[in-house]
């Protein structure tokens, strides 16, 4: 294993942990028990977290793209440089 593969592996682990954290921080789309009680969110309650949720979704998308790209790059390094 070369140094580039080790660095790539470490970056993949960091990206994986980042994706798990970002997905865990996102708000659930299901209503849960609040749907049964008839409680509804006010305008401020619905839109107050909207920007934070949008930011989390955007960062999750970028982290997933980075994970995919890193996976392809690390595999290409492993194939082409270990001949």
TIPA-862538 format. One record per residue: chain; x, y, z of N, C-alpha, C in turn. Coordinates in Angstrom, 2 decimals. Each point is the difference from the previous one (the first is absolute). Example, Ala and Ser with C-alpha at 12.3 -4.5 7.8 and 13.67 -1.06 7.14 Angstrom:
// TIPA-862538
<zalo><unit>A</unit><n_c1>13.19</n_c1><n_c2>-5.69</n_c2><n_c3>7.80</n_c3><ca_c1>-0.89</ca_c1><ca_c2>1.19</ca_c2><ca_c3>0.00</ca_c3><c_c1>0.90</c_c1><c_c2>1.20</c_c2><c_c3>0.00</c_c3></zalo>
<zalo><unit>A</unit><n_c1>-0.35</n_c1><n_c2>1.05</n_c2><n_c3>-0.72</n_c3><ca_c1>0.82</ca_c1><ca_c2>1.19</ca_c2><ca_c3>0.06</ca_c3><c_c1>-0.77</c_c1><c_c2>1.09</c_c2><c_c3>0.73</c_c3></zalo>
END
This chain:
// TIPA-862538
<zalo><unit>A</unit><n_c1>0.83</n_c1><n_c2>-1.18</n_c2><n_c3>0.00</n_c3><ca_c1>-0.83</ca_c1><ca_c2>1.18</ca_c2><ca_c3>0.00</ca_c3><c_c1>0.87</c_c1><c_c2>1.24</c_c2><c_c3>0.00</c_c3></zalo>
<zalo><unit>A</unit><n_c1>-0.28</n_c1><n_c2>0.87</n_c2><n_c3>-0.91</n_c3><ca_c1>0.76</ca_c1><ca_c2>1.23</ca_c2><ca_c3>-0.09</ca_c3><c_c1>-0.59</c_c1><c_c2>1.08</c_c2><c_c3>0.89</c_c3></zalo>
<zalo><unit>A</unit><n_c1>0.74</n_c1><n_c2>1.08</n_c2><n_c3>0.07</n_c3><ca_c1>-0.42</ca_c1><ca_c2>1.12</ca_c2><ca_c3>0.84</ca_c3><c_c1>-1.29</c_c1><c_c2>0.62</c_c2><c_c3>-0.54</c_c3></zalo>
<zalo><unit>A</unit><n_c1>-0.14</n_c1><n_c2>0.02</n_c2><n_c3>-1.33</n_c3><ca_c1>-1.21</ca_c1><ca_c2>0.59</ca_c2><ca_c3>-0.59</ca_c3><c_c1>-1.24</c_c1><c_c2>-0.82</c_c2><c_c3>0.36</c_c3></zalo>
<zalo><unit>A</unit><n_c1>0.14</n_c1><n_c2>-1.32</n_c2><n_c3>0.05</n_c3><ca_c1>-1.13</ca_c1><ca_c2>-0.85</ca_c2><ca_c3>0.37</ca_c3><c_c1>-0.38</c_c1><c_c2>0.20</c_c2><c_c3>1.46</c_c3></zalo>
<zalo><unit>A</unit><n_c1>0.99</n_c1><n_c2>0.15</n_c2><n_c3>0.84</n_c3><ca_c1>-0.28</ca_c1><ca_c2>0.23</ca_c2><ca_c3>1.43</ca_c3><c_c1>-0.70</c_c1><c_c2>1.33</c_c2><c_c3>0.20</c_c3></zalo>
<zalo><unit>A</unit><n_c1>0.50</n_c1><n_c2>1.04</n_c2><n_c3>-0.66</n_c3><ca_c1>-0.62</ca_c1><ca_c2>1.32</ca_c2><ca_c3>0.10</ca_c3><c_c1>-1.43</c_c1><c_c2>-0.05</c_c2><c_c3>-0.55</c_c3></zalo>
<zalo><unit>A</unit><n_c1>-0.18</n_c1><n_c2>-0.68</n_c2><n_c3>-1.13</n_c3><ca_c1>-1.34</ca_c1><ca_c2>-0.14</ca_c2><ca_c3>-0.57</ca_c3><c_c1>-0.94</c_c1><c_c2>-0.76</c_c2><c_c3>0.93</c_c3></zalo>
<zalo><unit>A</unit><n_c1>0.51</n_c1><n_c2>-1.05</n_c2><n_c3>0.64</n_c3><ca_c1>-0.81</ca_c1><ca_c2>-0.76</ca_c2><ca_c3>0.96</ca_c3><c_c1>-0.42</c_c1><c_c2>0.84</c_c2><c_c3>1.19</c_c3></zalo>
<zalo><unit>A</unit><n_c1>0.93</n_c1><n_c2>0.80</n_c2><n_c3>0.49</n_c3><ca_c1>-0.32</ca_c1><ca_c2>0.89</ca_c2><ca_c3>1.13</ca_c3><c_c1>-1.05</c_c1><c_c2>1.02</c_c2><c_c3>-0.41</c_c3></zalo>
<zalo><unit>A</unit><n_c1>0.14</n_c1><n_c2>0.56</n_c2><n_c3>-1.22</n_c3><ca_c1>-0.99</ca_c1><ca_c2>0.95</ca_c2><ca_c3>-0.49</ca_c3><c_c1>-1.37</c_c1><c_c2>-0.65</c_c2><c_c3>-0.18</c_c3></zalo>
<zalo><unit>A</unit><n_c1>-0.01</n_c1><n_c2>-1.27</n_c2><n_c3>-0.44</n_c3><ca_c1>-1.27</ca_c1><ca_c2>-0.71</ca_c2><ca_c3>-0.13</ca_c3><c_c1>-0.66</c_c1><c_c2>-0.21</c_c2><c_c3>1.36</c_c3></zalo>
<zalo><unit>A</unit><n_c1>0.78</n_c1><n_c2>-0.35</n_c2><n_c3>1.01</n_c3><ca_c1>-0.56</ca_c1><ca_c2>-0.19</ca_c2><ca_c3>1.34</ca_c3><c_c1>-0.57</c_c1><c_c2>1.31</c_c2><c_c3>0.53</c_c3></zalo>
<zalo><unit>A</unit><n_c1>0.73</n_c1><n_c2>1.09</n_c2><n_c3>-0.19</n_c3><ca_c1>-0.47</ca_c1><ca_c2>1.31</ca_c2><ca_c3>0.46</ca_c3><c_c1>-1.31</c_c1><c_c2>0.37</c_c2><c_c3>-0.72</c_c3></zalo>
<zalo><unit>A</unit><n_c1>-0.05</n_c1><n_c2>-0.26</n_c2><n_c3>-1.30</n_c3><ca_c1>-1.20</ca_c1><ca_c2>0.31</ca_c2><ca_c3>-0.77</ca_c3><c_c1>-1.18</c_c1><c_c2>-0.86</c_c2><c_c3>0.46</c_c3></zalo>
<zalo><unit>A</unit><n_c1>0.26</n_c1><n_c2>-1.27</n_c2><n_c3>0.29</n_c3><ca_c1>-1.07</ca_c1><ca_c2>-0.88</ca_c2><ca_c3>0.50</ca_c3><c_c1>-0.56</c_c1><c_c2>0.50</c_c2><c_c3>1.32</c_c3></zalo>
<zalo><unit>A</unit><n_c1>0.87</n_c1><n_c2>0.36</n_c2><n_c3>0.90</n_c3><ca_c1>-0.45</ca_c1><ca_c2>0.50</ca_c2><ca_c3>1.31</ca_c3><c_c1>-0.78</c_c1><c_c2>1.30</c_c2><c_c3>-0.19</c_c3></zalo>
<zalo><unit>A</unit><n_c1>0.46</n_c1><n_c2>0.86</n_c2><n_c3>-0.90</n_c3><ca_c1>-0.69</ca_c1><ca_c2>1.26</ca_c2><ca_c3>-0.26</ca_c3><c_c1>-1.40</c_c1><c_c2>-0.25</c_c2><c_c3>-0.55</c_c3></zalo>
<zalo><unit>A</unit><n_c1>-0.14</n_c1><n_c2>-0.96</n_c2><n_c3>-0.91</n_c3><ca_c1>-1.32</ca_c1><ca_c2>-0.31</ca_c2><ca_c3>-0.56</ca_c3><c_c1>-0.93</c_c1><c_c2>-0.54</c_c2><c_c3>1.09</c_c3></zalo>
<zalo><unit>A</unit><n_c1>0.51</n_c1><n_c2>-0.87</n_c2><n_c3>0.86</n_c3><ca_c1>-0.82</ca_c1><ca_c2>-0.55</ca_c2><ca_c3>1.08</ca_c3><c_c1>-0.47</c_c1><c_c2>1.11</c_c2><c_c3>0.93</c_c3></zalo>
<zalo><unit>A</unit><n_c1>0.90</n_c1><n_c2>0.90</n_c2><n_c3>0.36</n_c3><ca_c1>-0.36</ca_c1><ca_c2>1.11</ca_c2><ca_c3>0.89</ca_c3><c_c1>-1.03</c_c1><c_c2>0.92</c_c2><c_c3>-0.65</c_c3></zalo>
<zalo><unit>A</unit><n_c1>0.21</n_c1><n_c2>0.33</n_c2><n_c3>-1.28</n_c3><ca_c1>-0.93</ca_c1><ca_c2>0.90</ca_c2><ca_c3>-0.68</ca_c3><c_c1>-1.38</c_c1><c_c2>-0.62</c_c2><c_c3>-0.14</c_c3></zalo>
<zalo><unit>A</unit><n_c1>-0.06</n_c1><n_c2>-1.28</n_c2><n_c3>-0.33</n_c3><ca_c1>-1.30</ca_c1><ca_c2>-0.66</ca_c2><ca_c3>-0.13</ca_c3><c_c1>-0.68</c_c1><c_c2>-0.10</c_c2><c_c3>1.36</c_c3></zalo>
<zalo><unit>A</unit><n_c1>0.77</n_c1><n_c2>-0.25</n_c2><n_c3>1.05</n_c3><ca_c1>-0.58</ca_c1><ca_c2>-0.11</ca_c2><ca_c3>1.35</ca_c3><c_c1>-0.55</c_c1><c_c2>1.34</c_c2><c_c3>0.48</c_c3></zalo>
<zalo><unit>A</unit><n_c1>0.58</n_c1><n_c2>1.09</n_c2><n_c3>-0.44</n_c3><ca_c1>-0.44</ca_c1><ca_c2>1.32</ca_c2><ca_c3>0.43</ca_c3><c_c1>-1.25</c_c1><c_c2>0.47</c_c2><c_c3>-0.73</c_c3></zalo>
<zalo><unit>A</unit><n_c1>-0.33</n_c1><n_c2>-0.63</n_c2><n_c3>-1.13</n_c3><ca_c1>-1.16</ca_c1><ca_c2>0.45</ca_c2><ca_c3>-0.76</ca_c3><c_c1>-1.29</c_c1><c_c2>-0.37</c_c2><c_c3>0.70</c_c3></zalo>
<zalo><unit>A</unit><n_c1>-0.99</n_c1><n_c2>0.82</n_c2><n_c3>-0.23</n_c3><ca_c1>-1.29</ca_c1><ca_c2>-0.21</ca_c2><ca_c3>0.63</ca_c3><c_c1>-0.76</c_c1><c_c2>-1.10</c_c2><c_c3>-0.72</c_c3></zalo>
<zalo><unit>A</unit><n_c1>-0.73</n_c1><n_c2>-0.77</n_c2><n_c3>0.77</n_c3><ca_c1>-0.78</ca_c1><ca_c2>-1.09</ca_c2><ca_c3>-0.56</ca_c3><c_c1>-1.16</c_c1><c_c2>0.55</c_c2><c_c3>-0.82</c_c3></zalo>
<zalo><unit>A</unit><n_c1>-0.35</n_c1><n_c2>-0.70</n_c2><n_c3>-1.07</n_c3><ca_c1>-1.11</ca_c1><ca_c2>0.45</ca_c2><ca_c3>-0.84</ca_c3><c_c1>-1.34</c_c1><c_c2>-0.50</c_c2><c_c3>0.51</c_c3></zalo>
<zalo><unit>A</unit><n_c1>0.00</n_c1><n_c2>-0.99</n_c2><n_c3>0.87</n_c3><ca_c1>-1.26</ca_c1><ca_c2>-0.51</ca_c2><ca_c3>0.52</ca_c3><c_c1>-0.46</c_c1><c_c2>0.87</c_c2><c_c3>1.17</c_c3></zalo>
<zalo><unit>A</unit><n_c1>-1.30</n_c1><n_c2>0.05</n_c2><n_c3>0.18</n_c3><ca_c1>-0.57</ca_c1><ca_c2>0.85</ca_c2><ca_c3>1.05</ca_c3><c_c1>0.07</c_c1><c_c2>-0.65</c_c2><c_c3>1.38</c_c3></zalo>
<zalo><unit>A</unit><n_c1>0.01</n_c1><n_c2>-1.30</n_c2><n_c3>0.05</n_c3><ca_c1>0.04</ca_c1><ca_c2>-0.68</ca_c2><ca_c3>1.28</ca_c3><c_c1>-1.33</c_c1><c_c2>0.16</c_c2><c_c3>0.73</c_c3></zalo>
<zalo><unit>A</unit><n_c1>0.05</n_c1><n_c2>0.21</n_c2><n_c3>1.31</n_c3><ca_c1>-1.22</ca_c1><ca_c2>0.10</ca_c2><ca_c3>0.80</ca_c3><c_c1>-0.72</c_c1><c_c2>1.33</c_c2><c_c3>-0.18</c_c3></zalo>
<zalo><unit>A</unit><n_c1>0.68</n_c1><n_c2>1.01</n_c2><n_c3>-0.49</n_c3><ca_c1>-0.66</ca_c1><ca_c2>1.30</ca_c2><ca_c3>-0.16</ca_c3><c_c1>-1.11</c_c1><c_c2>-0.07</c_c2><c_c3>-1.05</c_c3></zalo>
<zalo><unit>A</unit><n_c1>0.09</n_c1><n_c2>-0.92</n_c2><n_c3>-0.94</n_c3><ca_c1>-1.06</ca_c1><ca_c2>-0.14</ca_c2><ca_c3>-1.01</ca_c3><c_c1>-1.26</c_c1><c_c2>-0.56</c_c2><c_c3>0.64</c_c3></zalo>
<zalo><unit>A</unit><n_c1>0.16</n_c1><n_c2>-0.84</n_c2><n_c3>1.01</n_c3><ca_c1>-1.17</ca_c1><ca_c2>-0.60</ca_c2><ca_c3>0.64</ca_c3><c_c1>-0.70</c_c1><c_c2>0.98</c_c2><c_c3>0.93</c_c3></zalo>
<zalo><unit>A</unit><n_c1>0.72</n_c1><n_c2>0.91</n_c2><n_c3>0.60</n_c3><ca_c1>-0.60</ca_c1><ca_c2>0.94</ca_c2><ca_c3>0.95</ca_c3><c_c1>-0.64</c_c1><c_c2>1.18</c_c2><c_c3>-0.70</c_c3></zalo>
<zalo><unit>A</unit><n_c1>0.32</n_c1><n_c2>0.20</n_c2><n_c3>-1.27</n_c3><ca_c1>-0.58</ca_c1><ca_c2>1.12</ca_c2><ca_c3>-0.72</ca_c3><c_c1>0.77</c_c1><c_c2>1.29</c_c2><c_c3>0.20</c_c3></zalo>
<zalo><unit>A</unit><n_c1>1.14</n_c1><n_c2>-0.06</n_c2><n_c3>0.67</n_c3><ca_c1>0.80</ca_c1><ca_c2>1.21</ca_c2><ca_c3>0.20</ca_c3><c_c1>0.63</c_c1><c_c2>0.40</c_c2><c_c3>-1.32</c_c3></zalo>
<zalo><unit>A</unit><n_c1>-0.11</n_c1><n_c2>1.27</n_c2><n_c3>-0.31</n_c3><ca_c1>0.60</ca_c1><ca_c2>0.48</ca_c2><ca_c3>-1.24</ca_c3><c_c1>1.06</c_c1><c_c2>1.04</c_c2><c_c3>0.34</c_c3></zalo>
<zalo><unit>A</unit><n_c1>0.97</n_c1><n_c2>0.10</n_c2><n_c3>-0.88</n_c3><ca_c1>1.05</ca_c1><ca_c2>0.98</ca_c2><ca_c3>0.19</ca_c3><c_c1>-0.48</c_c1><c_c2>1.37</c_c2><c_c3>-0.44</c_c3></zalo>
<zalo><unit>A</unit><n_c1>0.48</n_c1><n_c2>1.01</n_c2><n_c3>0.67</n_c3><ca_c1>-0.30</ca_c1><ca_c2>1.35</ca_c2><ca_c3>-0.42</ca_c3><c_c1>0.90</c_c1><c_c2>0.35</c_c2><c_c3>-1.18</c_c3></zalo>
<zalo><unit>A</unit><n_c1>-0.22</n_c1><n_c2>1.16</n_c2><n_c3>-0.57</n_c3><ca_c1>0.80</ca_c1><ca_c2>0.44</ca_c2><ca_c3>-1.14</ca_c3><c_c1>1.47</c_c1><c_c2>0.09</c_c2><c_c3>0.40</c_c3></zalo>
<zalo><unit>A</unit><n_c1>0.28</n_c1><n_c2>0.58</n_c2><n_c3>1.16</n_c3><ca_c1>1.39</ca_c1><ca_c2>0.13</ca_c2><ca_c3>0.44</ca_c3><c_c1>0.60</c_c1><c_c2>-1.35</c_c2><c_c3>0.34</c_c3></zalo>
<zalo><unit>A</unit><n_c1>-0.79</n_c1><n_c2>-0.89</n_c2><n_c3>0.55</n_c3><ca_c1>0.49</ca_c1><ca_c2>-1.32</ca_c2><ca_c3>0.34</ca_c3><c_c1>0.36</c_c1><c_c2>-0.82</c_c2><c_c3>-1.22</c_c3></zalo>
<zalo><unit>A</unit><n_c1>-0.79</n_c1><n_c2>0.15</n_c2><n_c3>-1.06</n_c3><ca_c1>0.27</ca_c1><ca_c2>-0.75</ca_c2><ca_c3>-1.23</ca_c3><c_c1>1.20</c_c1><c_c2>0.56</c_c2><c_c3>-0.74</c_c3></zalo>
<zalo><unit>A</unit><n_c1>0.13</n_c1><n_c2>1.29</n_c2><n_c3>-0.09</n_c3><ca_c1>1.04</ca_c1><ca_c2>0.61</ca_c2><ca_c3>-0.83</ca_c3><c_c1>1.25</c_c1><c_c2>0.38</c_c2><c_c3>0.79</c_c3></zalo>
<zalo><unit>A</unit><n_c1>-0.05</n_c1><n_c2>-0.09</n_c2><n_c3>1.31</n_c3><ca_c1>1.17</ca_c1><ca_c2>0.38</ca_c2><ca_c3>0.79</ca_c3><c_c1>1.19</c_c1><c_c2>-0.91</c_c2><c_c3>-0.24</c_c3></zalo>
<zalo><unit>A</unit><n_c1>-0.24</n_c1><n_c2>-1.29</n_c2><n_c3>-0.12</n_c3><ca_c1>1.08</ca_c1><ca_c2>-0.94</ca_c2><ca_c3>-0.23</ca_c3><c_c1>0.23</c_c1><c_c2>-0.30</c_c2><c_c3>-1.47</c_c3></zalo>
<zalo><unit>A</unit><n_c1>-0.74</n_c1><n_c2>0.64</n_c2><n_c3>-0.86</n_c3><ca_c1>0.08</ca_c1><ca_c2>-0.30</ca_c2><ca_c3>-1.42</ca_c3><c_c1>1.37</c_c1><c_c2>0.32</c_c2><c_c3>-0.57</c_c3></zalo>
<zalo><unit>A</unit><n_c1>0.58</n_c1><n_c2>1.09</n_c2><n_c3>0.35</n_c3><ca_c1>1.30</ca_c1><ca_c2>0.36</ca_c2><ca_c3>-0.55</ca_c3><c_c1>1.07</c_c1><c_c2>-0.94</c_c2><c_c3>0.52</c_c3></zalo>
<zalo><unit>A</unit><n_c1>-0.09</n_c1><n_c2>-0.38</n_c2><n_c3>1.26</n_c3><ca_c1>0.99</ca_c1><ca_c2>-0.93</ca_c2><ca_c3>0.56</ca_c3><c_c1>-0.14</c_c1><c_c2>-1.37</c_c2><c_c3>-0.65</c_c3></zalo>
<zalo><unit>A</unit><n_c1>-1.25</n_c1><n_c2>-0.44</n_c2><n_c3>-0.21</n_c3><ca_c1>-0.22</ca_c1><ca_c2>-1.28</ca_c2><ca_c3>-0.67</ca_c3><c_c1>0.51</c_c1><c_c2>0.04</c_c2><c_c3>-1.43</c_c3></zalo>
<zalo><unit>A</unit><n_c1>-0.24</n_c1><n_c2>1.10</n_c2><n_c3>-0.68</n_c3><ca_c1>0.47</ca_c1><ca_c2>0.13</ca_c2><ca_c3>-1.38</ca_c3><c_c1>1.52</c_c1><c_c2>-0.04</c_c2><c_c3>-0.04</c_c3></zalo>
<zalo><unit>A</unit><n_c1>0.64</n_c1><n_c2>0.65</n_c2><n_c3>0.97</n_c3><ca_c1>1.46</ca_c1><ca_c2>-0.01</ca_c2><ca_c3>0.06</ca_c3><c_c1>0.52</c_c1><c_c2>-1.42</c_c2><c_c3>0.27</c_c3></zalo>
<zalo><unit>A</unit><n_c1>-0.65</n_c1><n_c2>-0.72</n_c2><n_c3>0.91</n_c3><ca_c1>0.42</ca_c1><ca_c2>-1.37</ca_c2><ca_c3>0.28</ca_c3><c_c1>-0.17</c_c1><c_c2>-0.90</c_c2><c_c3>-1.22</c_c3></zalo>
<zalo><unit>A</unit><n_c1>-1.09</n_c1><n_c2>0.15</n_c2><n_c3>-0.72</n_c3><ca_c1>-0.22</ca_c1><ca_c2>-0.80</ca_c2><ca_c3>-1.20</ca_c3><c_c1>1.06</c_c1><c_c2>0.31</c_c2><c_c3>-1.06</c_c3></zalo>
<zalo><unit>A</unit><n_c1>0.32</n_c1><n_c2>1.28</n_c2><n_c3>-0.14</n_c3><ca_c1>1.01</ca_c1><ca_c2>0.40</ca_c2><ca_c3>-0.99</ca_c3><c_c1>1.36</c_c1><c_c2>-0.56</c_c2><c_c3>0.36</c_c3></zalo>
<zalo><unit>A</unit><n_c1>0.40</n_c1><n_c2>0.09</n_c2><n_c3>1.28</n_c3><ca_c1>1.29</ca_c1><ca_c2>-0.55</ca_c2><ca_c3>0.43</ca_c3><c_c1>0.03</c_c1><c_c2>-1.52</c_c2><c_c3>-0.12</c_c3></zalo>
<zalo><unit>A</unit><n_c1>-1.14</n_c1><n_c2>-0.65</n_c2><n_c3>0.25</n_c3><ca_c1>-0.06</ca_c1><ca_c2>-1.45</ca_c2><ca_c3>-0.15</ca_c3><c_c1>0.20</c_c1><c_c2>-0.39</c_c2><c_c3>-1.46</c_c3></zalo>
<zalo><unit>A</unit><n_c1>-0.62</n_c1><n_c2>0.75</n_c2><n_c3>-0.90</n_c3><ca_c1>0.16</ca_c1><ca_c2>-0.27</ca_c2><ca_c3>-1.42</ca_c3><c_c1>1.46</c_c1><c_c2>0.17</c_c2><c_c3>-0.43</c_c3></zalo>
<zalo><unit>A</unit><n_c1>0.65</n_c1><n_c2>1.07</n_c2><n_c3>0.45</n_c3><ca_c1>1.40</ca_c1><ca_c2>0.22</ca_c2><ca_c3>-0.35</ca_c3><c_c1>0.90</c_c1><c_c2>-1.07</c_c2><c_c3>0.60</c_c3></zalo>
<zalo><unit>A</unit><n_c1>-0.29</n_c1><n_c2>-0.42</n_c2><n_c3>1.22</n_c3><ca_c1>0.80</ca_c1><ca_c2>-1.05</ca_c2><ca_c3>0.64</ca_c3><c_c1>-0.16</c_c1><c_c2>-1.32</c_c2><c_c3>-0.73</c_c3></zalo>
<zalo><unit>A</unit><n_c1>-1.20</n_c1><n_c2>-0.30</n_c2><n_c3>-0.48</n_c3><ca_c1>-0.23</ca_c1><ca_c2>-1.24</ca_c2><ca_c3>-0.75</ca_c3><c_c1>0.74</c_c1><c_c2>0.04</c_c2><c_c3>-1.34</c_c3></zalo>
<zalo><unit>A</unit><n_c1>0.00</n_c1><n_c2>1.14</n_c2><n_c3>-0.65</n_c3><ca_c1>0.74</ca_c1><ca_c2>0.14</ca_c2><ca_c3>-1.26</ca_c3><c_c1>1.49</c_c1><c_c2>-0.14</c_c2><c_c3>0.25</c_c3></zalo>
<zalo><unit>A</unit><n_c1>0.49</n_c1><n_c2>0.60</n_c2><n_c3>1.08</n_c3><ca_c1>1.42</ca_c1><ca_c2>-0.12</ca_c2><ca_c3>0.35</ca_c3><c_c1>0.36</c_c1><c_c2>-1.45</c_c2><c_c3>0.32</c_c3></zalo>
<zalo><unit>A</unit><n_c1>-0.89</n_c1><n_c2>-0.70</n_c2><n_c3>0.70</n_c3><ca_c1>0.23</ca_c1><ca_c2>-1.41</ca_c2><ca_c3>0.32</ca_c3><c_c1>0.10</c_c1><c_c2>-0.84</c_c2><c_c3>-1.26</c_c3></zalo>
<zalo><unit>A</unit><n_c1>-0.91</n_c1><n_c2>0.22</n_c2><n_c3>-0.93</n_c3><ca_c1>0.02</ca_c1><ca_c2>-0.74</ca_c2><ca_c3>-1.26</ca_c3><c_c1>1.29</c_c1><c_c2>0.29</c_c2><c_c3>-0.78</c_c3></zalo>
<zalo><unit>A</unit><n_c1>0.35</n_c1><n_c2>1.28</n_c2><n_c3>-0.11</n_c3><ca_c1>1.22</ca_c1><ca_c2>0.37</ca_c2><ca_c3>-0.73</ca_c3><c_c1>1.25</c_c1><c_c2>-0.58</c_c2><c_c3>0.67</c_c3></zalo>
<zalo><unit>A</unit><n_c1>0.07</n_c1><n_c2>0.08</n_c2><n_c3>1.32</n_c3><ca_c1>1.15</ca_c1><ca_c2>-0.55</ca_c2><ca_c3>0.72</ca_c3><c_c1>0.10</c_c1><c_c2>-1.51</c_c2><c_c3>-0.19</c_c3></zalo>
<zalo><unit>A</unit><n_c1>-1.13</n_c1><n_c2>-0.68</n_c2><n_c3>-0.01</n_c3><ca_c1>0.01</ca_c1><ca_c2>-1.45</ca_c2><ca_c3>-0.20</ca_c3><c_c1>0.57</c_c1><c_c2>-0.35</c_c2><c_c3>-1.37</c_c3></zalo>
<zalo><unit>A</unit><n_c1>-0.43</n_c1><n_c2>0.71</n_c2><n_c3>-1.03</n_c3><ca_c1>0.50</ca_c1><ca_c2>-0.25</ca_c2><ca_c3>-1.34</ca_c3><c_c1>1.50</c_c1><c_c2>0.32</c_c2><c_c3>-0.08</c_c3></zalo>
<zalo><unit>A</unit><n_c1>0.42</n_c1><n_c2>1.11</n_c2><n_c3>0.60</n_c3><ca_c1>1.40</ca_c1><ca_c2>0.40</ca_c2><ca_c3>-0.05</ca_c3><c_c1>0.90</c_c1><c_c2>-0.99</c_c2><c_c3>0.74</c_c3></zalo>
<zalo><unit>A</unit><n_c1>-0.42</n_c1><n_c2>-0.42</n_c2><n_c3>1.20</n_c3><ca_c1>0.80</ca_c1><ca_c2>-0.95</ca_c2><ca_c3>0.77</ca_c3><c_c1>0.12</c_c1><c_c2>-1.33</c_c2><c_c3>-0.73</c_c3></zalo>
<zalo><unit>A</unit><n_c1>-1.10</n_c1><n_c2>-0.46</n_c2><n_c3>-0.62</n_c3><ca_c1>0.07</ca_c1><ca_c2>-1.24</ca_c2><ca_c3>-0.76</ca_c3><c_c1>0.89</c_c1><c_c2>0.14</c_c2><c_c3>-1.24</c_c3></zalo>
<zalo><unit>A</unit><n_c1>-0.07</n_c1><n_c2>1.15</n_c2><n_c3>-0.66</n_c3><ca_c1>0.86</ca_c1><ca_c2>0.22</ca_c2><ca_c3>-1.17</ca_c3><c_c1>1.46</c_c1><c_c2>0.02</c_c2><c_c3>0.42</c_c3></zalo>
<zalo><unit>A</unit><n_c1>0.31</n_c1><n_c2>0.62</n_c2><n_c3>1.13</n_c3><ca_c1>1.38</ca_c1><ca_c2>0.01</ca_c2><ca_c3>0.51</ca_c3><c_c1>0.46</c_c1><c_c2>-1.41</c_c2><c_c3>0.31</c_c3></zalo>
<zalo><unit>A</unit><n_c1>-0.88</n_c1><n_c2>-0.77</n_c2><n_c3>0.61</n_c3><ca_c1>0.37</ca_c1><ca_c2>-1.38</ca_c2><ca_c3>0.36</ca_c3><c_c1>0.25</c_c1><c_c2>-0.85</c_c2><c_c3>-1.24</c_c3></zalo>
<zalo><unit>A</unit><n_c1>-0.78</n_c1><n_c2>0.20</n_c2><n_c3>-1.04</n_c3><ca_c1>0.15</ca_c1><ca_c2>-0.82</ca_c2><ca_c3>-1.22</ca_c3><c_c1>1.21</c_c1><c_c2>0.44</c_c2><c_c3>-0.81</c_c3></zalo>
<zalo><unit>A</unit><n_c1>0.16</n_c1><n_c2>1.29</n_c2><n_c3>-0.21</n_c3><ca_c1>1.04</ca_c1><ca_c2>0.48</ca_c2><ca_c3>-0.92</ca_c3><c_c1>1.39</c_c1><c_c2>0.08</c_c2><c_c3>0.61</c_c3></zalo>
<zalo><unit>A</unit><n_c1>0.09</n_c1><n_c2>0.23</n_c2><n_c3>1.29</n_c3><ca_c1>1.32</ca_c1><ca_c2>0.17</ca_c2><ca_c3>0.61</ca_c3><c_c1>0.53</c_c1><c_c2>-1.25</c_c2><c_c3>0.65</c_c3></zalo>
<zalo><unit>A</unit><n_c1>-0.78</n_c1><n_c2>-1.06</n_c2><n_c3>0.07</n_c3><ca_c1>0.47</ca_c1><ca_c2>-1.25</ca_c2><ca_c3>0.61</ca_c3><c_c1>0.28</c_c1><c_c2>-1.08</c_c2><c_c3>-1.04</c_c3></zalo>
<zalo><unit>A</unit><n_c1>0.39</n_c1><n_c2>0.38</n_c2><n_c3>-1.17</n_c3><ca_c1>0.32</ca_c1><ca_c2>-0.99</ca_c2><ca_c3>-1.04</ca_c3><c_c1>1.38</c_c1><c_c2>-0.54</c_c2><c_c3>0.14</c_c3></zalo>
END
